Amino acid sequence: MSFRPDHELHRRRWSRNLGLGAVLAAFVAVIFALTIVKVSRQDDQGNPPGQSQATAPQAVLPQAGQASPSTGGQP
């Protein structure tokens, strides 16, 4: 039993799919590379470059005498 040769339409579709797969793989590679660069530039606490522990934004805590949202408005 022999197989029939592929029709021209199937060959064109295969090359189009191969090209689209290459473009998709290139896009994934670029996104992966950007992610690796961004993550590798952070310090141990996750701060971006140029931002030390002292200048990192701190959580906003209520001052003494101010109402806290978690206590239902009671100081």
C-alpha positions as CSV (number, residue, x, y, z in Angstrom):
1,M,0.0,0.0,0.0
2,S,1.6,3.3,-1.1
3,F,0.6,6.7,0.1
4,R,-0.4,9.4,-2.3
5,P,1.8,12.4,-2.5
6,D,0.7,15.5,-0.6
7,H,-1.4,18.0,-2.4
8,E,0.1,21.4,-3.0
9,L,-2.5,22.9,-0.6
10,H,-1.2,20.8,2.2
11,R,2.4,21.7,1.5
12,R,1.5,25.4,1.6
13,R,-0.4,25.0,4.8
14,W,2.5,23.2,6.4
15,S,4.9,26.0,5.5
16,R,2.5,28.6,6.7
17,N,2.1,26.7,10.0
18,L,5.8,26.4,10.4
19,G,6.3,30.1,9.8
20,L,3.6,31.0,12.3
21,G,5.1,28.6,14.9
22,A,8.5,30.2,14.4
23,V,7.0,33.7,15.0
24,L,5.2,32.4,18.1
25,A,8.4,30.8,19.5
26,A,10.3,34.0,18.9
27,F,7.7,36.0,20.8
28,V,7.8,33.6,23.7
29,A,11.6,33.8,23.8
30,V,11.5,37.6,23.9
31,I,9.0,37.7,26.7
32,F,11.0,35.1,28.6
33,A,14.2,37.0,28.2
34,L,12.6,40.3,29.4
35,T,11.3,38.5,32.4
36,I,14.7,37.0,33.3
37,V,16.4,40.4,32.9
38,K,13.8,42.1,35.1
39,V,13.9,39.5,37.8
40,S,17.7,39.2,37.8
41,R,18.1,43.0,38.4
42,Q,16.2,42.9,41.7
43,D,18.0,42.7,45.0
44,D,17.2,40.1,47.8
45,Q,14.1,42.0,49.0
46,G,12.7,42.4,45.4
47,N,13.6,46.1,45.1
48,P,14.5,47.4,41.6
49,P,18.0,48.7,41.0
50,G,18.8,52.0,42.7
51,Q,16.3,51.5,45.4
52,S,17.7,50.4,48.8
53,Q,15.9,49.1,51.8
54,A,15.9,52.5,53.4
55,T,14.1,54.2,50.4
56,A,11.7,51.3,49.7
57,P,8.1,52.3,50.2
58,Q,6.8,51.1,53.6
59,A,3.2,50.0,54.4
60,V,1.1,52.9,55.5
61,L,0.3,52.5,59.2
62,P,-2.2,54.6,61.1
63,Q,-0.7,57.2,63.4
64,A,-1.4,57.1,67.2
65,G,-4.9,58.4,67.9
66,Q,-6.2,57.9,64.3
67,A,-9.0,55.5,63.5
68,S,-8.0,52.2,62.0
69,P,-10.2,50.7,59.3
70,S,-9.9,47.2,60.9
71,T,-11.2,48.3,64.3
72,G,-14.5,49.7,62.9
73,G,-13.5,53.4,63.5
74,Q,-12.5,53.0,67.1
75,P,-9.1,54.7,68.0
